[in-house]
Amino acid sequence: MYTKQDLKSFSTDIVYLKPVEIADLPQDVQDQAGDLDVLFAVHNGKGEQVALVATEAVADHLAKQNNLQVVSLH
Protein backbone atom coordinates (compact mmCIF):
# COMPACT_ATOMS: atom_id res chain seq x y z
CA MET A 1 0.00 0.00 0.00
CA TYR A 2 1.17 3.50 -0.79
CA THR A 3 1.01 6.53 1.46
CA LYS A 4 0.41 10.11 0.34
CA GLN A 5 4.11 10.80 0.78
CA ASP A 6 5.07 7.80 -1.38
CA LEU A 7 2.75 8.99 -4.14
CA LYS A 8 4.26 12.48 -4.16
CA SER A 9 7.57 10.98 -5.23
CA PHE A 10 5.99 9.24 -8.24
CA SER A 11 5.39 10.68 -11.65
CA THR A 12 2.59 13.17 -12.08
CA ASP A 13 0.93 10.68 -14.44
CA ILE A 14 -0.94 8.88 -11.66
CA VAL A 15 -4.11 9.36 -9.70
CA TYR A 16 -5.12 7.37 -6.69
CA LEU A 17 -8.48 6.23 -5.42
CA LYS A 18 -9.63 6.31 -1.87
CA PRO A 19 -12.96 4.71 -0.91
CA VAL A 20 -15.22 7.11 0.97
CA GLU A 21 -18.25 6.02 2.98
CA ILE A 22 -21.39 7.84 1.86
CA ALA A 23 -22.27 8.58 5.49
CA ASP A 24 -19.06 10.63 5.79
CA LEU A 25 -20.03 12.98 2.96
CA PRO A 26 -22.16 16.15 3.02
CA GLN A 27 -25.91 15.59 2.90
CA ASP A 28 -26.30 16.94 -0.65
CA VAL A 29 -23.76 14.39 -1.92
CA GLN A 30 -25.48 11.62 0.07
CA ASP A 31 -28.76 12.55 -1.60
CA GLN A 32 -27.18 12.25 -5.06
CA ALA A 33 -25.52 8.91 -4.27
CA GLY A 34 -28.77 6.97 -4.30
CA ASP A 35 -28.33 3.38 -3.09
CA LEU A 36 -24.52 3.44 -3.06
CA ASP A 37 -22.67 2.85 0.21
CA VAL A 38 -19.25 3.95 -1.05
CA LEU A 39 -17.91 6.48 -3.54
CA PHE A 40 -14.31 6.82 -4.67
CA ALA A 41 -12.37 10.02 -4.22
CA VAL A 42 -9.84 10.53 -7.01
CA HIS A 43 -6.67 12.33 -5.91
CA ASN A 44 -3.73 13.60 -7.93
CA GLY A 45 -0.11 12.85 -7.01
CA LYS A 46 -0.06 15.91 -4.74
CA GLY A 47 -2.91 14.48 -2.67
CA GLU A 48 -5.52 16.94 -3.93
CA GLN A 49 -9.00 15.52 -4.53
CA VAL A 50 -9.91 16.09 -8.16
CA ALA A 51 -13.09 14.02 -8.50
CA LEU A 52 -15.63 11.87 -6.72
CA VAL A 53 -16.89 8.88 -8.73
CA ALA A 54 -19.33 6.03 -8.25
CA THR A 55 -17.05 3.12 -9.17
CA GLU A 56 -13.44 2.17 -9.65
CA ALA A 57 -14.28 1.39 -13.28
CA VAL A 58 -15.42 4.98 -13.88
CA ALA A 59 -12.21 6.29 -12.32
CA ASP A 60 -10.13 3.94 -14.44
CA HIS A 61 -11.93 5.03 -17.61
CA LEU A 62 -11.44 8.72 -16.81
CA ALA A 63 -7.78 8.17 -16.00
CA LYS A 64 -7.15 6.34 -19.27
CA GLN A 65 -8.84 9.15 -21.21
CA ASN A 66 -6.34 11.54 -19.62
CA ASN A 67 -3.27 9.28 -20.00
CA LEU A 68 -3.09 8.64 -16.26
CA GLN A 69 -2.58 5.47 -14.25
CA VAL A 70 -4.83 4.59 -11.30
CA VAL A 71 -3.47 3.36 -7.96
CA SER A 72 -6.07 2.14 -5.47
CA LEU A 73 -5.75 2.73 -1.74
CA HIS A 74 -7.90 0.29 0.22
N, C-alpha and C positions, 0 to 999 in steps of 0.2 A: 504494500500500500504506500502511496505517496502522500507526503505532507505538502502544505502550501509552500513551504520553503523549498522543498525539493522541486516543485513544479516551476518556481521562479527561475531556477537554473537551467531549465529546458528551453528549447526553441520556442519562439512565439507562435509556432504553427500548431499549437495544441489548445484544446479546451478540456475542462474536466467537469464531470457531472457529480452532483451531490444530491442524494435523495432528500426530500423535504416533506415532512408530514403535513398534510393539509391543515390539521388542527393548529399548527404553528404559524400559519399564514394569516394575513389580515382578512377580515370577514368578507370583503368584496371579492377577494381571490377565492376564498372558500366557496362562495356562492357560484362562481364561474366554473369551479372544478367538477361540479356534478357529483357522480358516484365514485370518483377517484379517492383513494386514501393517501396517495403519494404523488408529488410532482418532482421534476428534476430541475434543479438550478444548474445552469450552464455558466461556468466561470472561465475567464481567460487566464493566461499564464501568470498574470499579476494578482490573481485572486479576486478580481472584480466580477460581480455577477452581471452577465450580459443577456441572459434570457431565462425564462421559466417555461418548461415544456412538459407535456403530458407523459411522454414515454422516452425511453432510451433510444428507440428506433427513430423518433422524430429528431432528437438531438444529433444522432449519427448522420442522418440525411442532411440536416442543415450544415453540419461540420464539413461533410464531403463537398457540398455545393460551394463552400468557401475555402476549399483546399486546407482543411484543418483535420487534425487527428483527435479523437475522443479518448480520454482516460477516465474511467469510472472510479469514484471513491465510494466504497460501501462500508 
